[in-house]
Amino acid sequence: MGWLIFWIALYLIIIVALSLRHLKTSDLDQYLVNNRNTKTLPLVFTILATFVGGGTSIGLMALGYESGFAAVAIGVAYVIGFGILWKYAGKIRDFGAKNNIYSFPHYLNHTYTTEKDKMFSKIFSATVSGVSIFIFFFILAAQFVAMASLLKFTFEIGYTSAAIISAIIIIAYTAIAGLSGVIITDTIQFIAIVIMIILIFIPGIIADTEAFTRLGELPESMLNGTHLGMVFLIGTPIFLSWSVLARMDIWQRLLAAKSNKVAKRVTLWSGLGMLPFYIIFPLVGMAIRLVIDYEITPDQTAGVAYIFIDRHSTGFLMSFAIVGLLSALMSSGDSFLNIISISAVKDFVGWGNSKPVTQEKAHKMIRIATFAFGIIALFVALVFPNIVDLMVVGISTITIFAPITLFALIVKNAFAYRKAVLVSLLIAFFINLILFVWGLNSPESFNPKSSFVPSIIIETIILLVGMKLTKVPKVKTD
């Protein structure tokens, strides 16, 4: 416990120091996009920290315990997705700098709305931001669940108390530091993750699986990736890969890039650097399934990470690993909370309209939104503690933004098809939600983790039909 207190104290000192640095800033460019002057390596670290840290790493361990190598399909999808994003990364960065775009929803609203049609603009803006916030509530809640599970096992406290503590830490830091602070701490947290991989996870996997020879004891479906069904195995790389194009957290990083070339390099390096983690973390869960003699219930699978760390480390190293994972959870949690707060203030409060809000007031409203959304996500984590379902429904639902985002990037007059875009997005969202709820209630009839596949297919069809039915395109004029 002594080493644990040491690492926690050291980490908190660093966090407080970084937070105080940003406490009095009223510069929105610094708070939201780090002055659009971020270099390649910090951006790669912050993207990787978000994609492989915190709730994602613990969620992948839990998914590996439940489903084996099916979890690797998510990593493959992301590698493909970053390859797709590479083509547009430079364009996104330059467009954002030229038009003062601060977030992904801001870009969609800029593309598909105009001041001349205020009613449609309000509906579209509310839809985009509402769906985005809904999605990131699940992802943020997954961070709280994972962090609460670590605190629960480490300090032997109740889950509710641990979840509340987790939320308070993430909410407070995010409200103070903004993106510039997030990028700095993400760099520290990603380095901690890499150290844990080298010193604990890889040696532990080799030991528990006896140099991978024991993996053959697992069900065949866990080894060939079909444990969640062929729809998930095939549909995830094909469809989830496009979600990278519509990830709000990635857009915020690209908008913060120093140049067009930096944005493109960041996407390439991030994609290539991600896959090893999406193989290692599921293997942790599979190893735990081999070595324990009891069944872990779905609402307790977030504890797989702690069980593994407890088996393969002690004292100094174990304490470092626990604090490293907690910091990684912060890196993901503060990123997601920062993003949904920006989106809400920009699109629901009216920042940037005919009566612009001052920078100081906008900054204050973002911080208020951070506290409010953090509390709501905490509530989700308390009533729905299954980290696998939280993670999968969150990251897969993002996919419904992919068709309309690609459309905006490649069609010169995308604005003309704005009504078809809105209808396709709404229908896809509700289909995905209905199928997910149906799958939760009747898993024998439908796998809820595959709900995004039919949703994105139907959305694409509706969008294409809408294009055909749009007779007289109108050129957007602001």
Secondary structure, DSSP 4 states (H G I P E B T S, - for coil): -HHHHHHHHHHHHHHHHHHHHHTT---HHHHHHGGG-B-HHHHHHHHHHHHHSHHHHHHHHHHHHHHGGGGHHHHHHHHHHHHHHHHHHHHHHHHHHHHT--SHHHHHHHHH--TT-HHHHHHHHHHHHHHHHHHHHHHHHHHHHHHHHHHHHHHT--HHHHHHHHHHHHHHHHHHHHHHHHHHHHHHHHHHHHHHIIIIIHHHHHHHTTTTGGGGGS-HHHHHT-TT-HHHHHHHHHHGGGGGGG-HHHHHHHHTBSSHHHHHHHHHHHHHHHHHHHHHHHHHHHHHHHH-SSPPPGGGGGGHHHHHHHHH--HHHHHHHHHHHHHHHHHHHHHHHHHHHHHHIIIII-TTSSSPPPHHHHHHHHHHHHHHHHHHHHHHHHH---HHHHHHHHHHHGGGGHHHHHHHHH-TTGGGGHHHHHHHHHHHHHHHHHHHHHHHH-TTT--GGGTHHHHHHHHHHHHHHHHHH--S------
